[in-house]
Amino acid sequence: MAGDRSGSSLPLQTRSRPSPGSGNRFDASEWAGAFGDIGTLIPFVLAYVTVLHMNPVGILFSFGMAYLIAGMVYKTPIPVQPMKAIGGFALGHPHRVNPFMVWAAGLIIGLAWLAMGLSRAVEVLSRLAAKPVVRGIMLGLGITFAEMGIQRMAGHWILAALAAAVALSLFSTRFPAMFALLIIGVIAALMLHPDLPSRIFSAGFAFRIPSFQTQFLSSSDLSKGFFLLALPQLPLTLGNAIIAITHENNELFPQHPVSERKMAISTGIMNVLSPWVGGVPMCHGAGGMAGHVRFNARTGGSLIILGSLVVLLALVGGPSTVLVLRAFPAAVIGVILFFAGMELAVTVRDIGNKKEDVYLMLMVAALAIWNMGVAFLCGAIMAEVLRRGWIHL
């Protein structure tokens, strides 16, 4: 938050910000914060590779380059995440979706956001988002992240409890909690998969570059990619990755403000370019920033660190990368997701005590857990009805 408001979403020990005009840092805190959003990155990447049999080189390369550019341009932990509505449907219905439909959806949604950003149409849409609507989306998304985290913890509760206890104990210290979680994850992976080192050695490492997709997308790929994948994603992206991320960034890092228009154009460029190297649809999800910040990222240096590592994995990792991603314990990923969700949900503390605002926020949050696009639409309509005094709560 700007200044030192009591409603700040950051815990006391994480409220310090770089001074206005400062650039990126690459210290221990940025290294730890770099991994604060792997809870969403790893599961989606692994699922795209194993369920839809997509090439990990293109997926990781496009993510890595997006991280690098975002960190250099924005100077804050503006996240890069898989688009969840597209990924969720594609991975949940592999018999109905193929990689070409995923690339078509990315291209379509990229062109859509690029057009809305360049034409400033996104600014008209963003004006519909009253503060209780934005806070409701953040609360709903935070609860969703926490729930996803709990689901991933369920398979190994003892490991999850240990990881959570260690993270909680380190939040009030100078030692980055994320480093401890990564160490716990690696040790657990080796204990659960004692043959992992030999399998990685057998898989080997080789330099690979992403192959450009020269095959033209068919009309069937384009139509199915639009109706099945892109269309349901558009309202979710508007609420979470355009409006919510803009509010979150500008409250936490007012010295490096962004606009809804800039986020729309950035989302468009990422997705127009990504399909050509085999990448999947990406966005700037608000939950990702909460994860990076929760684990001490304060500048774009964290994204440059993560992007460099992901590009390196893409170019030289090959099959070994998939083995490593598959072996990292879901329980530890769940703990990371849980704390990222809590960090995002706590931003609603500044909503105040006006009954209408709290009611609207909770209504939007409840709907957002089910469908974020419906939540945004209903919230915008309800906010206007309340503003006009047509109903009273």
C-alpha positions in Angstrom: 0.0 0.0 0.0 1.1 3.5 -0.5 2.5 5.2 2.6 2.2 3.3 5.9 -1.5 2.6 6.0 -2.8 0.1 8.5 -4.5 -1.7 5.7 -1.2 -2.8 4.1 -1.4 -6.3 2.7 2.2 -7.0 3.6 3.3 -8.2 7.0 5.4 -5.9 9.1 8.8 -7.4 8.2 8.0 -7.2 4.4 6.7 -3.7 4.1 10.0 -2.1 3.1 10.1 -1.0 -0.5 12.9 0.1 -2.8 13.3 3.9 -2.9 11.6 5.7 -5.8 13.5 5.4 -9.0 15.5 2.4 -7.8 16.2 -0.5 -10.1 16.2 -4.2 -9.8 18.1 -6.1 -7.1 19.5 -9.6 -7.1 20.2 -10.2 -3.4 19.1 -13.2 -1.3 15.6 -11.9 -0.8 15.1 -11.6 -4.6 16.4 -15.1 -5.1 14.0 -16.4 -2.5 11.0 -14.4 -3.9 11.8 -15.6 -7.4 10.4 -19.0 -6.5 7.3 -17.7 -4.8 5.0 -18.6 -7.7 6.3 -22.0 -8.7 3.2 -23.4 -7.1 1.2 -22.6 -10.2 4.0 -22.8 -12.7 5.2 -26.4 -12.0 1.8 -28.2 -12.0 0.5 -26.5 -15.2 3.8 -27.0 -17.1 4.0 -30.6 -16.0 0.4 -31.3 -17.0 0.8 -29.7 -20.5 3.8 -31.9 -21.1 2.4 -35.2 -19.7 -1.3 -34.9 -20.6 -1.2 -33.0 -23.9 2.3 -34.2 -24.8 3.5 -30.7 -25.6 7.2 -30.0 -26.0 8.6 -28.7 -22.7 11.3 -26.7 -24.5 8.8 -24.2 -26.1 6.7 -23.9 -23.0 9.6 -23.2 -20.6 11.4 -20.9 -23.1 8.3 -18.7 -23.6 7.8 -18.5 -19.8 11.4 -17.7 -19.2 11.6 -14.9 -21.8 8.3 -13.4 -20.5 9.8 -13.4 -16.9 13.0 -11.7 -18.2 11.2 -9.0 -20.1 8.6 -8.3 -17.4 11.4 -7.9 -14.8 13.4 -5.6 -17.0 10.4 -3.5 -18.0 8.3 -3.2 -14.8 11.0 -3.3 -12.1 8.5 -5.0 -9.7 7.5 -8.7 -9.3 4.8 -8.5 -12.0 4.1 -12.3 -12.4 3.8 -14.5 -15.4 1.4 -17.4 -15.0 -0.4 -20.0 -17.1 -4.0 -18.9 -18.0 -6.0 -21.1 -15.7 -9.4 -21.3 -17.5 -7.6 -22.4 -20.7 -5.3 -24.7 -18.9 -8.0 -26.2 -16.7 -10.3 -27.1 -19.6 -7.5 -28.3 -21.9 -6.0 -30.6 -19.2 -9.3 -31.8 -18.0 -10.6 -32.7 -21.5 -7.5 -34.1 -23.3 -9.7 -36.1 -25.7 -11.3 -32.8 -26.9 -8.2 -30.6 -27.0 -4.9 -30.8 -28.9 -1.8 -28.5 -28.8 -2.9 -26.6 -32.0 -6.1 -25.6 -30.2 -4.1 -24.3 -27.3 -1.8 -22.3 -29.6 -4.9 -21.0 -31.4 -6.4 -19.9 -28.1 -3.2 -18.1 -27.1 -3.0 -16.3 -30.4 -6.7 -15.2 -30.3 -6.6 -14.0 -26.7 -3.4 -12.2 -27.4 -4.8 -10.3 -30.3 -8.0 -9.5 -28.3 -6.0 -8.0 -25.4 -3.7 -6.2 -27.7 -6.6 -4.6 -29.5 -8.4 -3.7 -26.3 -5.2 -2.2 -24.9 -4.2 -0.2 -28.0 -7.8 1.1 -28.5 -8.1 1.9 -24.8 -11.3 -0.2 -24.6 -9.9 -1.8 -21.5 -10.0 1.5 -19.7 -13.7 1.6 -20.2 -14.1 -1.9 -18.8 -11.8 -1.1 -15.8 -14.0 1.8 -14.7 -16.7 -0.8 -13.9 -14.5 -2.2 -11.2 -15.4 -0.5 -7.9 -13.1 -1.2 -5.0 -15.3 -3.8 -3.4 -15.5 -5.7 -6.7 -11.7 -5.7 -7.0 -11.3 -6.7 -3.4 -13.8 -9.5 -3.8 -11.9 -10.9 -6.8 -8.7 -10.8 -4.7 -10.4 -12.5 -1.8 -12.0 -15.2 -4.0 -8.7 -15.8 -5.8 -6.8 -16.0 -2.5 -9.2 -18.5 -1.1 -9.0 -20.5 -4.3 -5.2 -20.6 -4.1 -5.3 -21.7 -0.5 -7.8 -24.4 -1.4 -5.6 -25.6 -4.2 -2.7 -25.7 -1.8 -4.6 -27.8 0.7 -5.6 -30.3 -2.0 -1.9 -30.7 -2.9 -1.0 -31.1 0.7 -3.5 -33.9 1.2 -1.2 -36.7 -0.1 1.6 -36.1 2.4 0.2 -34.3 5.4 3.3 -34.9 7.6 5.6 -33.4 4.9 3.1 -30.5 4.4 2.9 -29.8 8.1 6.7 -29.8 8.5 7.1 -27.5 5.5 4.4 -25.1 6.8 5.8 -25.0 10.3 9.3 -24.2 9.0 8.0 -21.5 6.7 5.9 -19.9 9.5 8.9 -19.9 11.9 11.1 -18.1 9.3 8.7 -15.4 8.2 9.7 -13.2 11.1 13.5 -13.8 10.5 15.9 -12.6 7.9 16.4 -16.1 6.5 14.3 -16.5 3.4 11.5 -19.1 4.0 11.5 -20.1 0.4 15.1 -21.4 0.6 14.0 -23.7 3.4 11.0 -24.9 1.5 13.1 -25.7 -1.6 15.6 -27.6 0.6 12.8 -29.6 2.2 11.3 -30.3 -1.2 14.6 -31.6 -2.6 15.3 -33.8 0.4 11.8 -35.2 0.2 12.1 -35.8 -3.5 15.3 -37.8 -3.0 13.7 -39.8 -0.2 10.5 -40.5 -2.1 12.4 -41.2 -5.4 15.9 -42.6 -4.4 16.6 -43.5 -8.0 16.0 -39.9 -9.2 19.7 -38.9 -9.5 20.5 -42.0 -11.7 17.4 -41.3 -13.8 18.4 -37.7 -14.4 21.9 -38.8 -15.3 20.6 -41.4 -17.7 18.2 -38.8 -19.3 21.2 -36.5 -19.8 21.4 -32.9 -20.9 21.6 -31.6 -24.4 21.3 -28.1 -25.9 18.0 -27.6 -27.7 16.3 -24.6 -29.2 12.5 -24.1 -29.4 11.2 -25.0 -32.8 9.0 -22.5 -34.6 5.5 -23.5 -35.4 5.3 -23.1 -39.2 2.1 -25.2 -39.7 -0.9 -23.1 -40.3 -3.7 -23.5 -37.8 -6.8 -25.0 -39.3 -10.2 -23.3 -39.1 -11.3 -26.1 -36.7 -8.4 -25.3 -34.4 -9.2 -21.6 -34.5 -13.0 -22.0 -33.9 -12.6 -24.6 -31.1 -9.7 -22.6 -29.6 -11.9 -19.6 -29.5 -15.2 -21.1 -28.1 -13.8 -23.8 -25.8 -10.7 -22.1 -24.5 -10.3 -18.3 -25.2 -13.8 -17.1 -24.6 -14.2 -18.4 -21.1 -10.7 -17.0 -20.2 -11.4 -13.4 -21.3 -13.4 -12.3 -18.2 -11.1 -14.1 -15.9 -8.1 -12.3 -17.3 -9.9 -9.0 -17.1 -10.7 -9.4 -13.4 -7.5 -11.1 -12.2 -4.7 -10.3 -14.6 -5.6 -6.8 -15.8 -7.6 -5.0 -13.1 -6.6 -6.8 -9.9 -2.8 -7.0 -10.8 -2.9 -3.2 -11.6 -4.4 -2.4 -8.2 -2.1 -4.8 -6.4 1.1 -3.5 -8.0 0.2 0.2 -7.6 -0.6 -0.3 -3.9 2.5 -2.3 -3.1 4.9 -0.5 -5.4 3.6 3.1 -6.0 7.0 4.2 -7.2 6.6 1.9 -10.3 2.9 2.2 -11.3 1.3 0.4 -14.1 -2.1 0.8 -15.8 -4.8 -1.6 -17.0 -3.9 -0.5 -20.6 -0.3 -1.5 -20.1 -1.2 -4.8 -18.6 -3.6 -5.5 -21.5 -0.9 -4.7 -24.1 1.7 -6.8 -22.2 -0.7 -9.7 -22.1 -1.4 -9.3 -25.8 2.2 -9.3 -26.8 3.1 -12.3 -24.7 0.3 -14.4 -26.2 0.8 -13.3 -29.8 4.4 -14.4 -29.7 4.3 -17.4 -27.4 2.5 -19.9 -29.8 5.1 -19.5 -32.5 7.7 -21.3 -30.3 5.3 -23.8 -28.8 4.4 -21.8 -25.7 1.0 -21.9 -23.8 -1.3 -19.0 -23.0 0.1 -16.7 -20.2 -1.1 -13.8 -18.1 -0.1 -11.5 -15.2 -2.2 -13.1 -12.4 -2.6 -11.2 -9.2 -2.0 -14.4 -7.2 1.5 -14.7 -8.6 2.6 -11.3 -7.3 1.2 -12.3 -3.9 3.4 -15.4 -4.0 6.6 -13.5 -5.0 6.0 -10.8 -2.4 5.1 -13.3 0.4 8.6 -14.8 0.0 10.4 -11.4 -0.1 10.6 -10.4 -3.7 10.5 -6.6 -4.0 11.9 -5.8 -7.5 11.9 -7.2 -11.0 15.2 -8.8 -10.2 13.3 -11.8 -8.9 11.7 -12.3 -12.3 15.0 -11.9 -14.1 16.5 -14.6 -11.8 13.6 -17.0 -12.4 13.5 -16.3 -16.1 17.2 -16.9 -16.5 16.9 -20.3 -14.8 13.7 -21.3 -16.7 15.4 -20.4 -20.1 18.4 -22.4 -19.1 16.2 -25.4 -18.2 14.5 -25.0 -21.5 17.6 -24.9 -23.6 19.7 -27.6 -21.8 17.4 -29.5 -19.5 15.4 -31.6 -21.9 13.9 -34.8 -20.5 15.8 -34.3 -17.2 13.7 -31.1 -16.5 10.5 -33.1 -16.7 11.9 -35.7 -14.3 12.8 -32.9 -11.8 9.4 -31.2 -12.1 7.6 -34.5 -11.7 9.6 -35.4 -8.6 9.2 -32.1 -6.6 6.7 -33.0 -3.9 3.1 -31.8 -4.4 2.8 -31.2 -0.7 5.6 -28.5 -0.7 4.0 -26.9 -3.8 0.8 -26.9 -1.8 2.4 -25.0 1.1 3.7 -22.4 -1.3 0.3 -22.0 -2.9 -1.4 -21.8 0.5 0.7 -18.9 1.7 0.4 -17.1 -1.6 -3.4 -17.4 -1.3 -3.3 -16.0 2.2 -1.1 -13.1 1.1 -3.6 -12.2 -1.6 -6.7 -12.6 0.6 -5.3 -10.3 3.3 -5.4 -7.4 0.9 -9.1 -6.9 1.7 -8.4 -5.5 5.2 -8.7 -2.0 3.8 -12.3 -2.4 2.7 -13.6 -0.5 5.7 -16.8 -1.3 7.7 -19.5 0.1 5.4 -22.0 -2.7 5.2 -22.7 -2.3 1.5 -19.0 -2.5 0.6 -18.4 -5.6 2.7 -21.5 -7.3 1.4 -20.6 -6.6 -2.2 -17.0 -7.8 -1.6 -18.2 -11.1 -0.1 -20.7 -11.7 -2.8 -18.0 -11.2 -5.5 -15.6 -13.4 -3.6 -18.1 -16.2 -3.3 -18.9 -16.0 -7.0 -15.2 -15.7 -7.9 -14.4 -19.1 -6.3 -16.9 -20.5 -8.9 -16.4 -18.3 -11.9 -14.4 -15.1 -12.0 -16.0 -13.7 -15.1 -19.5 -14.1 -13.6 -18.2 -12.6 -10.4 -16.9 -9.5 -12.1 -20.1 -9.0 -14.2 -22.4 -9.5 -11.2 -20.2 -7.3 -9.0 -20.1 -4.4 -11.5 -23.9 -4.5 -11.9 -24.5 -4.7 -8.1 -22.1 -1.8 -7.5 -24.0 0.4 -9.9 -27.4 -0.6 -8.4 -26.1 0.3 -4.9 -24.6 3.5 -6.2 -27.9 4.6 -7.7 -29.7 3.7 -4.5 -32.1 1.3 -6.2 -31.7 -1.1 -3.3 -30.5 -0.8 0.3 -28.7 -3.4 2.3 
